[in-house]
């Protein structure tokens, strides 16, 4: 642990959300378990990220890293990775798994805001996948991501659009009908429209570089059924560059 991190008085965290993911911490690396979709979508995200940045030796921070699925892929691509998460159980799983994979990843139990305060403008790449819809103040996380970046650095967000179709597919179907993910994983009112995300990004000194949807096409591949699409009506990813 880094003992020099000064956590701000304001904690942009939801104890309920942390507890929710802590309950499934033991399943992070079970590719057939309740977090299976994160494993399936990970290669799609990685390929998309690598279109915009060279990860080799890039100083990278993964905000909301959970058990380290994306963090490990970033490290295997050559990045020097720090993973941040407030769920201690998940971080312990991430540290243990990185050890078995002989990967050097610096995992920290802290918030993006606290880490940005201690490490401003230190990173070339920031990733923040499937986190914004789980925090009380997503704009605060976006601002922290911008603070962490060097000028011209890149940040990659993924989240869920807010509309009836998104509710039907991510909550109605994925949680209740198909049971792909645990019930209660998402709350509709925390979903974020791309226009809202891009506005928050611009307010933090970020320029939107790319917006892509993520589609589910099981007929393509059983192991990698998620593909990048132009349809951002449900799941989507946004790449932004720090302009100042």
C-alpha positions in Angstrom: 0.0 0.0 0.0 1.1 3.5 -0.7 1.0 5.3 2.7 1.4 8.8 1.2 -2.0 9.0 -0.5 -4.1 11.8 1.1 -7.7 10.9 0.6 -10.0 13.9 0.2 -12.7 14.4 2.8 -15.3 13.8 0.1 -15.5 10.1 -0.9 -17.1 9.6 -4.2 -18.1 6.0 -3.4 -21.2 4.0 -2.8 -20.8 1.5 0.1 -23.7 -0.5 -1.4 -21.9 -0.8 -4.8 -18.6 -1.8 -3.1 -20.4 -4.5 -1.1 -22.2 -5.7 -4.2 -18.9 -6.4 -6.0 -17.2 -7.7 -2.9 -19.8 -10.5 -2.7 -18.6 -11.7 -6.1 -14.8 -11.2 -5.5 -14.1 -14.9 -5.4 -15.6 -15.2 -8.9 -13.5 -12.6 -10.7 -11.4 -15.2 -12.5 -14.1 -17.8 -13.1 -14.7 -17.4 -16.8 -17.9 -19.3 -16.6 -19.2 -17.6 -13.4 -21.3 -14.6 -12.7 -18.7 -12.2 -14.2 -18.3 -14.2 -17.4 -19.4 -11.3 -19.6 -16.5 -9.2 -18.4 -14.1 -11.9 -19.7 -16.0 -12.1 -23.0 -16.0 -8.4 -23.5 -12.3 -7.8 -22.5 -10.6 -8.7 -25.8 -13.0 -6.4 -27.6 -12.1 -3.5 -25.3 -8.4 -4.2 -25.6 -8.4 -4.3 -29.4 -10.3 -1.0 -29.4 -7.9 0.7 -27.0 -4.9 -0.4 -29.0 -6.3 1.3 -32.0 -5.6 4.6 -30.3 -2.5 4.1 -28.1 0.7 2.1 -28.1 0.6 0.4 -24.7 4.2 -0.8 -24.8 5.9 0.8 -21.7 3.0 3.3 -21.4 2.4 4.4 -17.8 -1.3 3.4 -17.3 -3.9 3.6 -14.5 -7.0 1.4 -14.5 -9.7 3.1 -12.5 -12.2 0.6 -10.9 -10.0 -2.3 -11.8 -12.0 -4.9 -9.8 -10.2 -8.3 -9.9 -7.8 -7.1 -12.6 -9.2 -8.6 -15.8 -8.4 -5.5 -17.9 -5.4 -4.5 -15.8 -3.7 -7.8 -16.6 -4.4 -7.5 -20.3 -2.9 -4.0 -20.3 0.2 -5.3 -18.5 0.6 -8.2 -21.0 0.5 -5.6 -23.8 3.5 -4.0 -22.2 1.9 -1.2 -20.1 3.2 -0.3 -16.7 -0.1 -0.6 -14.8 -1.6 0.8 -11.6 -5.0 -0.6 -10.7 -7.4 1.4 -8.4 -10.5 0.0 -6.6 -12.2 0.6 -3.3 -13.3 -3.0 -2.9 -10.5 -4.6 -0.8 -11.7 -8.1 -1.5 -11.4 -7.5 -5.3 -7.9 -5.9 -4.9 -6.7 -8.9 -2.9 -8.0 -11.3 -5.7 -6.3 -9.1 -8.3 -3.0 -9.1 -6.4 -3.0 -12.9 -6.0 -3.9 -13.5 -9.6 -1.2 -11.1 -10.9 1.2 -13.1 -8.8 0.3 -16.4 -10.3 0.6 -14.8 -13.8 4.0 -13.2 -12.8 2.8 -9.8 -13.7 4.0 -6.6 -11.9 0.9 -4.5 -11.4 0.6 -1.9 -8.6 -2.9 -2.4 -7.1 -4.2 0.2 -4.7 -7.3 0.4 -2.5 -8.1 4.1 -3.2 -10.3 6.4 -5.2 -9.5 8.0 -8.5 -9.8 11.4 -6.9 -7.3 10.6 -4.1 -4.8 9.0 -6.6 -5.1 12.0 -8.9 -4.4 14.4 -6.0 -1.2 12.5 -5.3 -0.2 11.7 -8.9 -1.3 14.6 -11.2 -0.3 14.4 -14.9 1.7 11.2 -14.4 0.0 8.8 -16.8 -0.1 8.4 -20.6 -3.2 6.2 -20.5 -6.2 6.0 -18.2 -8.9 3.3 -18.5 -12.3 3.5 -16.6 -14.5 0.7 -17.7 -17.9 0.0 -16.3 -17.4 2.2 -13.3 -19.1 5.5 -14.0 -22.6 4.0 -13.6 -21.6 2.7 -10.1 -20.4 6.0 -8.4 -22.6 8.8 -7.0 -20.7 11.5 -9.0 -19.4 10.3 -12.4 -18.2 13.9 -13.3 -15.8 13.7 -10.3 -14.2 10.5 -11.6 -14.0 11.9 -15.1 -12.2 15.0 -13.7 -9.8 12.8 -11.8 -9.1 10.8 -14.9 -8.2 14.1 -16.7 -6.0 15.2 -13.8 -4.1 11.9 -13.9 -3.2 12.3 -17.6 -0.2 14.0 -19.1 -1.0 16.5 -21.9 -2.1 14.6 -25.0 -2.7 11.5 -22.8 -5.7 9.3 -23.6 -8.5 8.1 -21.4 -10.9 5.3 -22.3 -14.4 5.1 -20.7 -17.1 2.5 -21.1 -20.6 2.7 -19.7 -24.3 2.3 -20.5 -26.6 4.6 -22.4 -29.9 5.7 -20.7 -33.0 4.8 -22.8 -35.7 2.2 -22.8 -33.7 -0.2 -25.1 -30.7 0.0 -22.7 -32.9 -0.8 -19.7 -34.5 -3.8 -21.6 -31.2 -5.3 -22.6 -28.9 -4.6 -19.6 -31.4 -5.0 -16.8 -34.5 -6.8 -18.1 -32.7 -9.3 -20.2 -29.1 -9.6 -18.9 -30.0 -9.6 -15.2 -33.5 -11.1 -15.0 -34.3 -13.1 -18.1 -30.9 -14.5 -19.1 -29.2 -14.2 -15.7 -25.9 -13.3 -17.3 -25.0 -10.9 -14.5 -26.2 -10.8 -10.9 -29.6 -9.1 -10.2 -29.2 -5.6 -9.0 -25.9 -5.0 -10.8 -27.3 -1.9 -12.5 -29.7 0.9 -11.6 -31.3 2.6 -14.6 -31.1 6.1 -13.2 -27.3 5.9 -13.1 -26.9 5.2 -16.8 -25.2 8.0 -18.8 -26.0 9.2 -22.3 -23.1 9.8 -24.6 -24.0 13.5 -24.8 -23.7 13.7 -21.0 -20.4 11.9 -20.9 -18.9 14.0 -23.7 -20.1 17.2 -21.9 -18.5 16.1 -18.6 -15.3 15.2 -20.5 -15.1 18.6 -22.2 -15.6 20.3 -18.8 -12.6 18.5 -17.5 -10.3 19.5 -20.4 -10.8 16.4 -22.5 -11.5 16.2 -26.3 -13.7 13.3 -27.5 -11.7 11.3 -30.1 -14.0 8.3 -30.7 -17.4 6.9 -29.7 -18.2 3.3 -30.4 -20.9 0.9 -29.4 -20.5 -2.6 -28.1 -22.8 -5.2 -29.6 -23.6 -8.8 -28.7 -23.3 -11.2 -31.7 -23.1 -14.7 -30.3 -23.2 -16.2 -33.8 -19.7 -14.7 -34.4 -18.0 -16.5 -31.6 -19.1 -18.3 -28.4 -16.0 -17.2 -26.5 -15.8 -13.6 -27.9 -19.4 -12.7 -28.7 -19.0 -8.9 -28.2 -18.0 -6.7 -31.2 -17.4 -3.0 -31.7 -20.2 -1.4 -33.6 -21.4 2.1 -34.6 -24.5 1.7 -32.5 -24.0 3.4 -29.1 -27.6 3.0 -28.0 -26.8 0.5 -25.2 -23.2 -0.3 -24.2 -20.6 2.1 -25.5 -17.0 3.2 -25.2 -15.5 6.7 -25.5 -11.9 7.7 -26.1 -10.8 11.1 -25.1 -7.5 13.1 -25.3 -6.3 15.6 -22.7 -6.0 18.9 -24.6 -4.3 21.0 -21.9 
